[in-house]
Amino acid sequence: MATVSDIIAFVQESVGHSLRSDEGVQHGSAEDEVENVVVCWMATREALRRAGEAGADLVIGHESLYYPYNAVNRTDLPGGWQAWRINRTRAELLDAHRLTFVRLHGSLDELCIFDDFAAKLGLGEPVQADGLAKVYEIEPCTLRELADRVKERAGMAHVRVSAPDGLDRAVSRVGLPWGGLGLFVNVGYQQKLLEAGCDVLIAGEACSYGFRFSAECGVPMIETSHEGSENPGLRHFCDILRERFPELNIEFFEVAPSWGWH
């Protein structure tokens, strides 16, 4: 029977390096045997409840298990953070259902998440790449036309757009700050894309500071959502796991954005 360690070893072999410092077993034991797995973007209350209903042994999540971000690896946490309602509830559900939790973050970005976001957007092969800082060329179109295309591809009724030169500006070189790389804490990634000559960015999640960074540099940005940019790759990861571990029952739990349009 496969163990948690076997799954981790497979991921490490697939990406060619050990897990990053923010990855790995964050609840339970690496030696636990596994029959049923739930893969999700974040181990939300709903995802953990579903894992319990499915009789899962293991939950694989992409994002931070607890708040504040990456709490299990930090030394600057506020007092009493474990008792915050969201953290307490998640810990109680993990314990109640005897679940092991593994975070696979940057390793899954490398393995499939980034490329699957590009594929969902119909971008083809990159024309320039420095690791996961990639540039894609498209037929010139207006920002308005590209935003409409992104909405259709992402299955969204609306997207947020910064348009420093208006929606009728022509664009043709796309960079992808997927996941949370449109946030202000990650503007260094935006800068790499701007230096590579991008004239438009399609992001996962962005914020006002993040939008303003590229906008003041004259480059517009279209925001989809953090979850929406990463769920396709996580669904693909389930297929990758099934091929390697056909004996496992693997379920993808889709975490939707926590907000909506009114």
Secondary structure, DSSP 8 states (H G I E B T S, - for coil): --BHHHHHHHHHHHHTS---TT-EEEES-TT-B-SEEEEESS--HHHHHHHHHTT-SEEEESS-SSTTTTGGG-S---TTGGGSHHHHHHHHHHHHTT-EEEE--HHHIIIIIHHHHHHHTT--S-SEEETTEEEEEEEEEEHHHHHHHHHHHHT-S--EEE-TT-TT-EEEEEE---TTTBSGGGHHHHHHHHHTT-SEEEESSB-HHHHHHHHHTT--EEE--HHHHHHHHHHHHHHHHHHH-TTSEEEEE----S----
